[in-house]
Amino acid sequence: MPALAALTTQIPVVYGFAGSERDLLGAGLISAGVLDPVKARLLLHVLLASGAGRAYLKAAFRAASG
């Protein structure tokens, strides 16, 4: 994508704005990674129903995405 690479030299690219992925992850968001919304919601539902805590949720989503 040479055209996009060229644009990055002319237009600033900002990733750290309020509400950005970086901001939300820094605030403690647990990312679903590559899971689509339906799979992420189903996994979350099963984990919460089983009484999983935050650390287990993070590990499960990391494993499912990887």
C-alpha positions in Angstrom: 0.0 0.0 0.0 2.5 2.6 -1.1 -0.2 5.3 -1.4 -1.1 4.9 2.3 2.6 4.9 3.3 3.0 8.2 1.3 0.0 9.8 3.1 1.5 9.0 6.5 4.3 11.4 5.8 1.8 14.2 5.1 -1.0 13.5 7.6 -0.5 12.9 11.3 -1.9 9.6 12.5 -3.0 9.6 16.1 -3.8 6.5 18.1 -3.9 7.7 21.6 -7.0 9.8 21.6 -9.8 9.5 24.2 -11.9 6.4 23.3 -9.3 4.9 21.1 -8.4 1.2 21.4 -5.1 2.2 23.2 -7.0 4.4 25.6 -9.6 1.7 26.4 -7.0 -1.0 26.8 -5.1 1.3 29.2 -8.3 1.7 31.2 -8.7 -2.0 31.6 -10.7 -3.1 28.6 -10.4 -6.9 27.9 -10.0 -7.2 24.1 -11.8 -9.9 22.2 -8.9 -9.9 19.8 -9.8 -11.6 16.5 -13.1 -13.0 17.7 -16.1 -11.7 15.9 -18.8 -10.1 18.1 -21.1 -13.1 18.3 -18.2 -15.5 19.4 -16.9 -12.9 21.9 -20.3 -12.4 23.4 -20.9 -16.2 23.7 -17.5 -16.8 25.3 -18.1 -13.9 27.7 -21.5 -15.3 28.6 -20.2 -18.8 29.3 -17.3 -17.5 31.3 -19.5 -15.2 33.4 -22.1 -18.0 34.0 -19.3 -20.2 35.2 -18.2 -17.6 37.8 -14.9 -16.8 36.1 -13.0 -13.8 37.5 -11.3 -11.0 35.6 -7.9 -12.8 35.4 -9.5 -15.9 34.0 -11.5 -13.8 31.5 -8.4 -12.1 30.3 -6.6 -15.4 29.9 -9.5 -17.0 28.1 -9.9 -14.2 25.6 -6.1 -14.1 25.0 -6.1 -17.9 24.4 -9.2 -17.7 22.1 -7.6 -15.0 20.0 -4.3 -16.6 19.6 
